[in-house]
Amino acid sequence: MFQLRIHGRGGQGVVTAAELVSIAAFIEGKHAQAIPSFGSERMGAPVVAYARIDEAPIEITEPVMSPDLLIIQDPTLFHAIDVFTGLVADGFVLINTGRPLSDLHIQDVVDRLPAHHVATVAATELALRHLDRPTPNTVLLGALTALTDVLRLDSVIGAIEQKFSGDVARRNIEAARAAYESCST
């Protein structure tokens, strides 16, 4: 089973990102679940959501405590909570930032993970360019497909098409593709 945890802030589409992961997995014929976690439910407050993907039915429903992948939609959370808690030894980390990893002060995490398991993408900037909104969720899902082989880009595109329609879908797809192409490790 592949488990992921998405950290962000209210208004960044964290819950929608988890839902899109599960839809993309279903498109690939896999079993999946998305689990939102709500706290204060206000714009800008820390938010977390979880998703699981497996070839077999998934029977557990609790929060993901040992993620294979962390998606960090807001790197200011590094100073607010320990987003890296439970990350498996060979896990992946995808961070929404245009800054170099050395500027994030997480070198201890980077050093303990395998090479090329930590990636950054300027997702908010790509979202602003393609969506005219600072919502990095679909952008980061495009990058996820470049970082791991857990989902294919065409499945994420299919999930976006199922969730959104018209111009909104088209623009989110463009943003996801741009992130796929720019994802840096």
Helices and strands as residue ranges (DSSP letters): E 2-9, H 14-27, E 31-37, E 46-54, E 69-72, G 75-79, E 92-96, G 101-104, H 107-112, E 118-121, H 123-131, H 137-147, H 153-163, H 166-182
